[in-house]
């Protein structure tokens, strides 16, 4: 059963998940306790066009990075940052269809969380995949990072 994840980030201006960013995507994230997946859905805006009617690859990578950040948080209860990210573009993602982004933790070692994420089209076909490693930060280090101090 899917349950919405409350947004743990105090700054609501994030481009992907911030509720107070007028240009942002305002994504909502869900966890499925049966599958262990975290997911979100997004209907791509026309101004994120790449070539033709294809969703720009940079936006796809951002969606995959964002879902991994949320998955790491759900899995650990702690804030983390991207330390390694690898992606593979398999087939085009078109702008006129809803996409689903899913992620699952594959392993954890000390302060590192390893994940696999996929961006799927409206037919459920995998279009883009990514693997990532996220480094867990102490609350003090996380605050220093986001404040720039």
Secondary structure as UniProt FT lines:
FT   STRAND          2..4
FT   TURN            12..13
FT   TURN            15..17
FT   TURN            19..20
FT   TURN            22..23
FT   STRAND          30..32
FT   TURN            33..36
FT   STRAND          37..43
FT   HELIX           46..48
FT   TURN            52..53
FT   STRAND          54..55
FT   HELIX           57..76
FT   STRAND          80..89
FT   TURN            95..96
FT   STRAND          98..109
FT   TURN            110..111
FT   STRAND          112..120
FT   TURN            122..123
FT   STRAND          126..136
FT   HELIX           139..147
//
